Amino acid sequence: MILAVEPTLADFGKDPLWITIVKALMLFVFLLLGVMFFVWYERKLISWMQNRIGPDRAGKFGLLQSIADAIKMGLKEDLFPNTVDKVLYLLAPVIMVVPAFLAFSITPFAGMVNLFGVQTPLQLVDLPVAVLFMLAMGAISVYGVVLAGWSSRSPYALLGGLRSAAQVVSYEIAMGLSFVGVFLFAGTLSTSEIVKAQAAGGEFLGIPMPSWYVVLLLPSFLIFVICGFGEAARIPFDLPEGEGELVGGFQTEYSSSLKFALIMMGEYLHTFTASAMAVTLFLGGWRAPWPISLWDGANEGWWGLLWFFIKFVLVFSFVVWVRASLPRVRYDQLMSLGWKVLIPLNLAWIMLVATVRAIMYVRDPSSGFEGSMAVVLTIAAVVVVGALAIWARFDTVNQRRKEAERAEVAAEFEELDREPTAGGFPVPPLDLPHYHGVQHKEVPSGTN
C-alpha cells in the first residue's frame, strides 16, 4: 500500500492514544540517546580537527564514554552550598530540560508512515502557530538559566544568568524576524505545511524559484544560523558560562552531579532544536535532496527519516566546526552584533521580501489584483528610497561620531605633548639620565 506522503494539519489529533504515547516515547528515546551519541561525536570530531585521538578507552572507538560519564554523574554525591535557595536550585535544571523536549515535539521527521498498522505522520504534534511555540519554549528555558544563577547566591553565577537573559532577549528578536520571510513565502506557521511548501518552487517575473528556502531566503538563513549560536549559547556566543571571566557562569555552584547532567542535556537539546529548525524551515525538512528526489519513492514512508537525520547531522557538524575554529567574543561585541546589526538588517530584508511577495501576488491571475502593479511598484520604490535615506542618515551620524572621537584623541595627545604629566602619570624629564626613577651619578673611571 502506498501511503500519502504529505501530512497536513487535518491529519493531527486523529491518532489513537496509544499511538501518541508510542510516538512520544520514540521522541524521548531519540533525544536521550542522541545527547549521548552526539557528545561522543562532538568530542571525536573536534579531536580529528585538532589531530588528537579523543575518547577511545570505554568501548569500541570510545562509544561507551558518554554512558560512563552519565553513570558517573548520576552516582556522584549531590552537594548543596549552604546559601542556595534549595527549591529553585533544584528546579532550575528541570526548567532548562523540559521546554527543550517540548520544543522538539513540533519537528516533522518524515511524512505519513505506517506505525504498527496505523497511518500517521511521523511528528508528535503540529499547530497553526508551531514555530511560535518553539520560540516560546526557547524563551521559557531561559528562566532555568536565570534561576540557576540567582538561586546559587554567587556573584559569578548571577552575572552568568543575567548575561543569558540579555542575550536571549536580543537574539530571540532577531531569530523571530528571520522566520518572517519563511512565513511570507509559505503562508503558514505550521512546520509540516512549511515543509510541504518547499516541495516545489514557484516563479517570480517569469524566473523559476528554488524550492528550498536556504537558497531563496539566504539572508534569513544566515541570520538564523548566527542567532542559533546565540540562542543555544554555543561558541563563539557562550558568554553565560564564560570560564575566563565568570569561572563557570550560571552553573558555577552546580557540582558534577545529576543536576549538572541535566544542565548539559538542556544545552545540547537547544542545539538539537536549532539544528532541527534549520533543517525544517530552510533545508527542505525531511524531503530528499536533489538528485535523490528524482526517484519517485524517495519521500515515501520511512525514507524521510533518513534524509532528515543526514541533514541534521550535517548541521550539527557545522556547529561543532565553528566551536573548534572560533574564539569566544567579548560580551559587548555580542550585544552590539544582535541589536545594531542583526535586527536592522532583518527589518530591511523583511521589507524587501514583503515587496517581492506583493509583486508575486499581484501577478497571480487568481488574486484579482492584476491592475495594481503600479501601486506595488510605487510602494517598492518608496521602501527602497526610505531604506537608502535611513542608511545615509546612520552613515552620516557614524562619520560624525568617528570624527569627534578622532578629534578627542588628537586633543589628548596635544595636551600630553604640552604637559607630560597631564595624563596622570609622572614622566621624568628627558634631559636627565634616569633608571627606574633614580638619578645616576657619574662614577670615576677605574673604580668598581
N, C-alpha and C positions, 0 to 999 in steps of 0.2 A: 504494500500500500504506500503510495506517495503522499507524504504529509504536506500540508500547506506550509510554505516557507515563511510568509510574512505574518507575524503576530501583530495584532492591533490592541488598542485599549479595551475593546469589547471582549477580548479573549481572557482578560484577567478577572479574577473574582469568581470564576466558574469552576475552579478545581475542587475536588473533594478535599475534606480537611486533612486526610492522611497524606495526600499528595503535597499539600502545602507544608506539612510537617517534614516530609521527606526532603523537599527542596531546601527548607531552612537548615536541616541537619547537613545536607550536602554543602551548602554555602559555609556553614560554621566549620566543617572539617576542612574544606578547601582553604579557608583563611588561616586556620590554625596550623595546618601542615605547610601552607605557603609561607608563613612567617619563618618557620624553622628551616625550610629549604632555601629561601632567599637570603637569610642571614648567612648560611654556608656559601651560597652562590656569590654574594657580595664580597665576602672575605676571599674567596678563591679568585674572583675576577680582579680585585684590587691587587692581590699578590702576583697574579700574572702580569698586570700592568707595571708593577714595581720590581719585577724579576725576583720574586720571593716564592716560597713553597706554599705558605698558607696552612690551614688546618689539614693534617694528614695522619694523626695518631688514632683518633676514635673512629673505627670503622674504615671500610674501603674508601679511599680518597678523602677521608675525614668527614664522611656523610653523617656520622652519628655525633659530631661535635656539638651541633645545636641542641640535640636531645640531651647530651651530657650537661650542657650549660643550663638547660631548663630544669633538669633534675637537681642540679646543684643549687640554683636559686630557690627552688621550691622547698628544699630541705634546710636551708641556712637559717640561723637564728634571726627572728624578726625583732629588730631593735626599734625602740621608741625614744627619741630625745625627750628630755624632761619638760621642755617648754612648749611642745607642739600641742595643737588642738587635735586630739585623737580622732574625733569623728570626721572632721574634714580631711585630716591627714590620711585616713583610710579610704574615704570616699573619692578623693581626687583621682587616683589611678583608674578607678572604675568609670568615672565620668569621661576619662580620656578614651577608654576602650569601647564602651557600649555604643556611643554615637558613630564610631568608625565602622562597627559591624552594620549598623542600620543604614549608613550611607552607601554601603556596598550592595544593599538589597535591591536597589533600583537598576543595577547593572545588567544589561542583556548579554548573556553568554552565547546564545545561539537562537535560532528561530524556533519553530514548532518541532518538538521531539516526541518520541513515543517512550514515556516513562512508566514502566510496569503496566503497559497496556492502555495508558491514558494519554491522549494527545494534549500536550500542554506546552506553553512557551518556557524555554529554559531561562527563566528570570523569576525571581521570587515575587516581586510586586512592581507595578508601574502606576504612575499617577499623571494626571494632566499637567502637574507642576513638579515633575520628578527632579529636574535639575535644581530647582529652588529648594527642594527637600534636601538634596545633597549639600548645598551651600549652608543650609540651616544646621545640619548635623556637624559640619566642619566648624561653624561658629560656636555651637554648644560645647564641643570638645575643648575649646579654649578655656572654658570655666574650670576644667580639670587642671590645666596648667596654672592658672591664676590661683586657684585654691591650694594647689600643692605648694606654691611659693609662699602664700600668705600663712597657711596653717603651720609651716615649718618654723616660723618665728626666727628666720635667719635673714640678715640683710642681703646676702648673695642670692638666696632663693627668692626673696621678694622682688629683687631687681629683675631676675630672670622671668618671673611671672608677669611683671609689668611690661617688660620688653615683648613678651609673647602677645599680650593683649593689644599693644600699639601696633605690632607687626601684622597681626591678623586683621585689624580694622583697615589698615591701608591696603593690604594685598587682597583682602576679601572683596573690596570695592572694585579693584582693577580686574580681578578674576571674574566677578559677575558681569562687568562690562564687556569682557572678552567673549562672553556667551551670547551677547545681543545679536551679533552678526549671524550666528548659527540659528537663533530663533527667527530672525527675519527671513532667512532662506528656507528653513524647514517649516516654518509656520506653526510650530508646536514646541512645548517644553517637555514632552514625553520622550524618554530615552529610546523606547522601541520605535516610535514614529520618526525620531531623528535618524536612526539607523536606516529606516525604510526610505527616508528622503534622500539618502546618499546612494540609493540603488542605481539611479540613472541621473545624469546631468541634464541641464536644460540648455537654453540658448539666450544670448544677450547680444542684441543688434546683429543677429544672424551668425554669431560666433558660438560654436559648441562650448559648453562649460564642463569642467571635470566634475565627477560625481563626489569625490572625497573633499570635504571642506578644508583639509590641510592645504590643498592647492588653491582652492577658490578663496579662502579666507586665511591666507598665510600670516598676515599681521596679527590676527586674532589668535592663531595658534601659537605664535612666538610669545605673545604677551601672556597667554595661558601657561606656557611652559615656565616662564620666569616666575609668574605668580604661584605656580605649583611648588617651586622650591621654597618660596617664602611661606606658603600655607603649611607645608609639611615640615618646615624648619630644617631643611636639609642644606648641607654645604652647597654654595657659599653663604647661605642665609640662616645658619643655625645659631643665631645670636642669643636665643633664650637660654642656651646651655653653653655659652662661650667659655671654654676652660681657661683661656688666657686671662680673662678679667673677672669672671664670676665663679671660678672653681668648677662648678658643675651646673650653675644656674638653678632653675626651679627644682631640680632633683638632687641638690647637694645633700640634703638631710635624709635621703632615702638610701638605705643600705642595699647591698646586692642580694635582696630577698625577693619574695613573690611580688611585693609592691613594685619594686624596680623592674621586674619582668613584665608586669602589666604596662608600665610606662613605655618600655621599649616596644612592646607589642602595639600599643596605641600609635606610636610614631611610625612604625612600619605599616600599619593599616592605613594611615593617612597617605603614605606614599603609594600604597596599592590603590587607594581611591583616586588619587590624582592621575595615576597611570591608566586606570580603567576609564576615567572620564576622557582622557586624551584619545584613547582608542575609540570610545563610543561616539564622541562629538566630532572628531576631526579625521579619524583614520578608517572610517567605514564600519566601525563596530565589528561584529562577528562575520562580516562578509569577506569572501575570499579575495585576495588581491589579483590584479591582472598579471599574467595571462591565465592564472588558475581559474578565474571567474568565467572563462570561456567554456569550461566544462559545465554541462547542464546541471549535474548533481552536486556541484561544489558547495552550494549553500543550503543543501537539504539535510535534514536530520541532525546528527551529532557532529557533522563536519564543521559547523560554525564554531563549536567549542575549540577545535584545533586551531583555526585561524585566529580566533580571539586570543588564545594563550600565546601563540607565536608573537603577535603584535604586542601583547602585554609584556613579554619577556624582553623584547627589543626596547620598549620604552623604559622599563626598569633598568636595563643595561646602560642606557644613556644617562639615567640618574646617577648610577654608580660611576660611570666615566667622568661626569662632572665633579663628583666628590673626590676622585683620585687626581683631578687635574687642577682645580681652582682653590685658592686660599679663601679663608673667611674674610668678608668685607667688614669695614667699620660700621657701627650702628647708624651714624649719621648718614653714611652713604646709602645704607639700606633704606632708610626712611625717605631720603631725597629721591631715590630712584622710584619708589612707589608713588609718592604724591606729586612730584614735579615732572616726571617723565611718563610713567605708565598710564596714569589716569588721564592727563591731557591728550596723549597720543591715542588712547582708546576712544575718547569722545570725538576726536577728529575723524578717526576711522569709522565710527558708527554713523556719522553724518554722511560720509561717502557711501557706505553700504546702503543706508536708507534711501539715498538718492538713486542708486542703481536699481534697487528693488522697486522704487516708484516708477522708474522708466520701464522696467520689465512688466509691471502691472498695467501700465497704460498701453503698451504694445500688445498685450494679450487681448485677442478679439472677444473672449468670453467675459472680460471685465466690464465692458460697456463704457470705457473711458478713452476711446481711440482719439477723440478730438482734444484731449487735454495735454498733448505732448509739449506744446509751447509753454503751458503753465509749469510743467515739471522741469523743463529745461531752464526756465527763468528762476525757479526755486534753487536748482542746482547751481546756477551762476551766482546767485546771492550767497549760497552756502560757501562756495569756493572763495568769493571775494571777501566774505566775512572772516573765513579762516586765515586768508593771507593777511588781512588787516590785523587780526589778533596776533599772528606770528610776528608781523613787523613791529607791533607795539611792544611785545615782550622782548624782541631783539633789541629795540631801542633802549628799553629800560635796563637790560643786561649790559649793554655797551656803556651806558652812563654809570652803572654801578661799578663796572670794571675800571673805568677811567677815574672814578672817585677813589677807588682802592689804590690804584697806581699813584695818584696824587698824594694820598695819605702816606704811603710808604716812602715816596720821594721826599716829602716834608720831614719825616722822621730821620731819614739819612742826612738831610741837610742840617738838622738840629744836632745830630751826633757829630757831624764834621765841625760845627762851630764850637760845641762843648762836649768833649769826650765823656764826661760823667753824666750827660743828660739822660742816658738810658738807665740810670740807677746803679751802674756797676763802675766802681772807681778804676780808672785806667792810669797807669804810671806815665809820667812824661816820657816822650820818645827820645829826648836828648840825654838821658841818664842811663848808664848800663845797670839793669836790674835783673835779678834772678829770683823768682819766687817771692817777689816783694821785698827783698833785702838788697841794699846797695852794695856793690862790690867795691872793695878797697884795692888800690894798686899794691901789689906785692913786689918788693925789691927782687931783682934777679939774683940768682944764686942761693935763695933761701927755700926751705921746704915748707 
